[in-house]
Amino acid sequence: MRLFEKHGMTNVGYWIPEEAPLAQNTLIYIISHPSREAAKKNWAEFGSDPEWKRAARESEAGGKIVSKVDSVFMGATDYSPLR
């Protein structure tokens, strides 16, 4: 989370499904950016950060831990409490 914040991303929340099979291998999280342009810049900087590269390498020492990433841009509705 600190690395996301370092690169201009705001951590909103992190969830793990409660039931199998997704409970065993799924992480869902929401982060926010001021704009799509900022998101593109933030992700590029995050991806090239040496600290992130080291953490990713160390976390995958025993094998790949991410098989798929779904990225979805969302906008809050007028009635959303998060607005």
Buried (B, 14 or more C-beta within 10 A) or exposed (E): EEEBEBBBBEEEEEEEEEEEEEEEEEEEEEBBBEEEEBBEBBBEBBEEBEEBEEEEEEEEEEEEEEEEEEEEEEEEEEEEEEE
